[in-house]
């Protein structure tokens, strides 16, 4: 279906998003986790002068792709190919215990390009940077619970089946509204070899919130938990978390 026709309005009712001019209906709270895979990690150092203060602007850049799916903008044809991934440390004084993710499109060179910004606890950022310098972190993957939308018919797709993740359009039906999320796990490893070793184990694995490895039935438990969670409340938590980041960066 061609969804590139001009859009007149966007409405959200009872947890479902509808776009005038499109037959598709979108929902949040998928049983699947949103997963990104990235390669070509590189450290960028530097400083910024902000409000009369000198601040550390170090970050890690990479090129990411959606694992087992694609990132799209609801109401438009096409999908994001390479996603510009930036990982930044939270302020050392921040008490934010979560790892945060923001997804969207930003204008660069006259074109709108997809981006993903990750905000890490300082200890996690330093561990990743140290392994990069040792050559032990050349590829990275993460999974997150986000405010992205999926088509209603794709909500219960099993793991491994490709799924489309959608950014909501703005109130005018044009610019995409950024999505936010909590990162459940992040791991990194050396670049995969041509002949992978049996029982390969990631060099580092940091599981946020849980403190243990996910069991074999995590898909079922995640689905059950997500059905019980009030998504309006989760989005409020996300908004508060990012406001804390903005305040900390200032």
C-alpha positions, 0 to 999 in steps of 0.5 A: 500500500502506498502511504505517501499521499498527503496526510490531513490528520493524526488521531490516537484513541484507546491506544490506537493511532489512525492516520487520515488517508491510511488504512493501517492502524498502529498500536504500542506495547508490542511483545517484541523488543526493539533491537539495534545492531551497530558496527564501525564504532569509533570514539570522538573526543572534545569539549564544548563551551556552554553557558560559560562552562567548559564541558566534556563532549566525548561520545561514541559513533557507529552505524546501526541497523534494526535487527529482525525488522525496519524503522519507518515513519507512519504514513510514508513509504520507505524505511530507514537504512543506516541509522546514525548511532551516538552513545553519550555518557550521562553527567557524572552527578546524575542519579539516573539508573536507567540506560536511555534511547531516543530515535527519530529523524533530523535534518542534515544537509537538506535531507532528513536522516534517521538517528539513534541517541543512547545515554549511558551511565558513566560506568557503562560508557567508560567500560565500553570505551576501554574495550574499544581501545583494547580492540574488544568492542567493534560491534554492539547490540542493544534491546529496548522497550520503546514508545515506537508503534507497530501495525495492529496485525503485527503486534503478536509476531513471534521472535525472528519474524521481521517487523516494522517499527514506526515513528508517529507523524506530527500533528500536521502529518509530516515531521516524525515525532521522536520515540523514546525508550528504556534500554533493557540490555546492551552488549559488545564484542570483537568483530565477528570472524569468518569462522565463528567459534562455537559457544561464542560469548560476548565480552561484555554484557550489561543487563539493566534493571534485571541483574540476571540473564534472561531465561528461555521464556523471556518472550512470553513473560515480556508479552504478559508484562507489557500487556499489564503496563499502562503505556501512558504512565510509561511515556510519562516516566520517559518524559521525566527521564529525558527532562532530567538529562536536559537539566543535567546537561545544562 
